[in-house]
Amino acid sequence: MSGTLSGPHGDTVPKVKRPKKGWFKPNKKKPRRGPRVKASEKGLPPCPACGKWSMQRDSSKSELYCGACGAIM
């Protein structure tokens, strides 16, 4: 009985040689937390008009505007 193992019901299970690169493991992706759109600047809220995280700070006028829809806060 070399090369095979007996299963629980008497049937034989063949030995499988381990691959050189190892066994395949599906990558477990972490669940996304937060928006898919990256924020343009850190610490700014999402746009109240369109809801996208694309708010930017205008340095000359010191106000916030949305880079996606153009709304001004």
MARBA-3410 file (N, C-alpha, C, O; in Angstrom, 1 decimal):
73
0.8,-1.2,0.0,0.0,0.0,0.0,0.9,1.3,0.0,0.5,2.2,0.6 ~ 2.0,1.2,-0.7,2.9,2.4,-0.7,2.4,3.4,-1.7,1.9,3.0,-2.8 ~ 2.5,4.7,-1.4,2.1,5.7,-2.3,0.6,6.1,-2.2,0.2,7.2,-2.8 ~ -0.2,5.4,-1.4,-1.6,5.8,-1.3,-2.0,5.7,0.2,-1.4,5.0,0.9 ~ -3.0,6.4,0.5,-3.5,6.4,1.9,-4.9,5.9,1.8,-5.6,6.2,0.8
-5.4,5.2,2.8,-6.7,4.7,2.8,-7.6,5.8,3.4,-7.3,6.4,4.4 ~ -8.8,6.0,2.8,-9.8,7.0,3.2,-10.7,6.4,4.3,-10.4,5.2,4.7 ~ -11.7,7.1,4.7,-12.6,6.6,5.8,-13.4,5.4,5.4,-13.9,4.6,6.2 ~ -13.7,5.3,4.1,-14.6,4.3,3.6,-13.8,3.2,2.8,-14.5,2.4,2.1 ~ -12.5,3.1,3.0,-11.8,2.0,2.4,-11.2,2.4,1.0,-10.4,1.6,0.5
-11.7,3.5,0.4,-11.1,3.9,-1.0,-9.7,4.5,-0.8,-9.4,5.0,0.3 ~ -8.9,4.4,-1.8,-7.6,4.9,-1.7,-7.5,6.3,-2.2,-8.1,6.7,-3.2 ~ -6.6,7.1,-1.5,-6.4,8.5,-1.8,-5.0,8.6,-2.3,-4.1,8.3,-1.5 ~ -4.7,9.1,-3.5,-3.3,9.2,-3.9,-2.5,10.3,-3.2,-3.1,11.3,-2.8 ~ -1.2,10.1,-3.1,-0.4,11.1,-2.5,-0.2,12.2,-3.6,0.0,11.9,-4.8
-0.1,13.4,-3.1,0.1,14.5,-4.1,1.3,15.2,-3.6,1.5,15.6,-2.5 ~ 2.2,15.4,-4.6,3.5,16.1,-4.3,3.3,17.6,-4.2,2.6,18.2,-5.0 ~ 3.9,18.2,-3.2,3.8,19.6,-3.0,4.5,20.4,-4.1,5.6,20.1,-4.5 ~ 3.8,21.4,-4.7,4.4,22.2,-5.8,5.6,23.0,-5.3,5.7,23.3,-4.1 ~ 6.5,23.3,-6.2,7.7,24.0,-5.8,7.4,25.4,-5.2,8.0,25.9,-4.3
6.4,26.1,-5.8,6.0,27.4,-5.4,5.0,27.4,-4.2,4.6,28.4,-3.7 ~ 4.7,26.2,-3.7,3.7,26.1,-2.6,2.3,25.9,-3.1,2.0,26.1,-4.2 ~ 1.4,25.7,-2.1,0.0,25.5,-2.4,-0.6,26.8,-2.7,-0.2,27.9,-2.2 ~ -1.6,26.8,-3.6,-2.3,28.1,-4.0,-3.2,28.5,-2.8,-4.0,27.8,-2.3 ~ -3.0,29.8,-2.4,-3.9,30.4,-1.4,-4.5,31.6,-2.0,-3.8,32.5,-2.5
-5.8,31.6,-2.1,-6.5,32.8,-2.6,-6.3,34.0,-1.7,-6.4,33.8,-0.5 ~ -5.9,35.1,-2.3,-5.6,36.3,-1.4,-6.9,36.8,-0.8,-7.9,37.0,-1.5 ~ -6.9,37.0,0.4,-8.1,37.5,1.1,-8.0,39.1,1.2,-7.2,39.6,1.9 ~ -8.9,39.7,0.4,-8.9,41.1,0.4,-9.6,41.7,1.6,-10.6,41.2,2.0 ~ -9.1,42.7,2.2,-9.7,43.4,3.3,-10.9,44.1,2.9,-10.9,44.7,1.8
-12.0,44.2,3.6,-13.2,44.9,3.2,-12.8,46.4,3.2,-12.2,46.9,4.1 ~ -13.4,47.1,2.2,-13.1,48.5,2.1,-13.9,49.3,3.1,-15.1,49.0,3.4 ~ -13.2,50.2,3.7,-13.8,51.1,4.7,-13.7,52.5,4.2,-12.5,53.0,4.1 ~ -14.8,53.2,3.9,-14.7,54.5,3.4,-14.9,54.6,1.9,-15.3,53.6,1.3 ~ -14.7,55.8,1.3,-15.0,56.0,-0.1,-14.0,55.4,-1.0,-12.8,55.1,-0.7
-14.4,55.1,-2.3,-13.5,54.6,-3.3,-12.7,55.7,-3.9,-11.6,55.5,-4.4 ~ -13.3,56.9,-3.9,-12.6,58.1,-4.5,-11.6,58.6,-3.5,-12.0,58.9,-2.4 ~ -10.4,58.8,-3.9,-9.3,59.3,-3.0,-9.6,60.8,-2.7,-10.0,61.5,-3.6 ~ -9.3,61.2,-1.5,-9.5,62.6,-1.1,-8.4,63.4,-1.8,-7.2,63.0,-1.8 ~ -8.7,64.6,-2.3,-7.7,65.4,-2.9,-6.8,66.0,-1.8,-5.6,66.0,-2.0
-7.3,66.4,-0.7,-6.5,66.9,0.4,-7.0,66.3,1.7,-8.2,66.1,1.8 ~ -6.1,66.0,2.5,-6.4,65.3,3.8,-7.2,66.2,4.7,-6.9,67.4,4.8 ~ -8.1,65.6,5.4,-8.8,66.4,6.4,-10.0,67.1,5.9,-10.7,67.8,6.7 ~ -10.4,67.1,4.6,-11.5,67.8,4.1,-12.7,66.9,4.0,-12.5,65.7,3.7 ~ -13.9,67.4,4.2,-15.1,66.6,4.1,-15.5,66.2,2.7,-15.0,66.9,1.8
-16.4,65.3,2.5,-16.9,65.1,1.2,-17.8,66.2,0.7,-18.3,67.0,1.5 ~ -18.0,66.3,-0.6,-18.7,67.4,-1.2,-20.2,67.3,-0.8,-20.8,66.2,-1.0 ~ -20.8,68.3,-0.3,-22.3,68.2,0.1,-23.2,68.1,-1.1,-24.3,67.6,-1.0 ~ -22.7,68.7,-2.3,-23.6,68.7,-3.5,-23.6,67.3,-4.2,-24.6,66.7,-4.5 ~ -22.4,66.8,-4.5,-22.3,65.5,-5.2,-21.9,64.3,-4.4,-22.1,63.2,-4.8
-21.3,64.5,-3.2,-21.0,63.4,-2.3,-19.6,62.8,-2.5,-19.3,61.9,-1.8 ~ -18.9,63.3,-3.5,-17.6,62.8,-3.8,-16.5,63.4,-2.9,-16.7,64.5,-2.4 ~ -15.5,62.6,-2.6,-14.4,63.1,-1.8,-13.4,63.8,-2.6,-12.2,63.4,-2.7 ~ -13.8,65.0,-3.2,-12.8,65.7,-4.0,-12.8,67.2,-3.7,-12.6,68.0,-4.5 ~ -13.0,67.5,-2.4,-12.9,68.9,-1.9,-11.5,69.3,-1.9,-10.6,68.6,-1.5
-11.3,70.6,-2.3,-10.0,71.2,-2.4,-10.0,72.6,-1.7,-11.1,73.2,-1.7 ~ -8.9,73.0,-1.2,-8.8,74.3,-0.5,-8.2,75.3,-1.5,-7.1,75.1,-2.0 ~ -8.9,76.5,-1.7,-8.4,77.5,-2.5,-7.6,78.5,-1.6,-8.1,79.1,-0.7 ~ -6.3,78.5,-1.8,-5.4,79.3,-0.9,-5.6,80.8,-1.1,-5.4,81.5,-0.1 ~ -5.9,81.3,-2.3,-6.0,82.7,-2.5,-7.3,83.3,-1.9,-7.3,84.4,-1.3
-8.4,82.5,-1.9,-9.7,83.0,-1.4,-10.0,82.4,-0.1,-11.0,82.7,0.5 ~ -9.2,81.4,0.4,-9.5,80.7,1.7,-10.9,80.1,1.7,-11.6,80.3,2.7 ~ -11.3,79.4,0.7,-12.6,78.7,0.7,-12.4,77.4,0.1,-11.4,77.1,-0.5 ~ -13.4,76.5,0.3,-13.3,75.1,-0.2,-14.2,75.0,-1.5,-15.2,75.7,-1.6 ~ -13.7,74.2,-2.4,-14.5,74.0,-3.6,-14.3,72.5,-4.0,-13.3,71.9,-3.6
-15.3,72.0,-4.7,-15.3,70.6,-5.2,-14.5,70.5,-6.5,-14.9,71.3,-7.4 ~ -13.6,69.6,-6.6,-12.9,69.4,-7.9,-13.7,68.7,-8.9,-13.4,68.8,-10.1 ~ -14.7,68.0,-8.5,-15.5,67.2,-9.4,-16.7,68.0,-10.0,-16.9,68.1,-11.2 ~ -17.5,68.7,-9.1,-18.7,69.4,-9.6,-18.5,70.9,-9.6,-19.3,71.6,-10.2 ~ -17.5,71.4,-8.9,-17.3,72.8,-8.9,-18.1,73.6,-7.8,-18.1,74.8,-7.8
-18.8,72.9,-6.9,-19.5,73.6,-5.8,-18.6,74.3,-4.9,-17.5,73.8,-4.6 ~ -19.0,75.5,-4.4,-18.1,76.3,-3.5,-18.8,76.3,-2.1,-20.0,76.5,-2.0 ~ -18.0,76.1,-1.1,-18.5,76.1,0.3,-18.2,77.5,0.9,-18.5,77.7,2.1
END
